[in-house]
Amino acid sequence: MEYKGFILHHSRCPSINGKGFDFWVGLGGAVYAAPLLTDPEHIHICLEGNYGEADQMPQLPERQQQLFAAGKLILELAGRYQMSPLVVEPHSQTCPGAFFPWNDLVIYASDGYH
C-alpha cells in the first residue's frame, strides 16, 4: 500500500466510537494495533484522552509518555511503508482537539528517538 500520511484522533472524538483507527496510543505510552488498516490512503492513530477541553487534558507525565510513543510509532510506520513521517494531519477542526500539543509531538527522523 502507498500511504499519503497520518491522521491523528483523540478518543473523545464523536466519530471514533471504538473504531475507525489503526493504532491506539494509551496514556503512559502503550500502543495497540487494529487487526487491519482501515484506510487505503492514511494511517489513523488515536490518542487516549480529551484534547478538546483544557481541564480534561491528560496529565503531563502520562501525556509526555503518550506523545513519545506516538512519535516513535509514526517513525516506525513511516519506515515500514516508505512514507514521510512529517505528514501528520488532524482528523478534523475539532479532533484531536483545540488543546492538542502539536509542538510536543516530536517527529524528526535524523534525531532518532528522544
Disulfide bonds with the S-S distance in Angstrom:
none
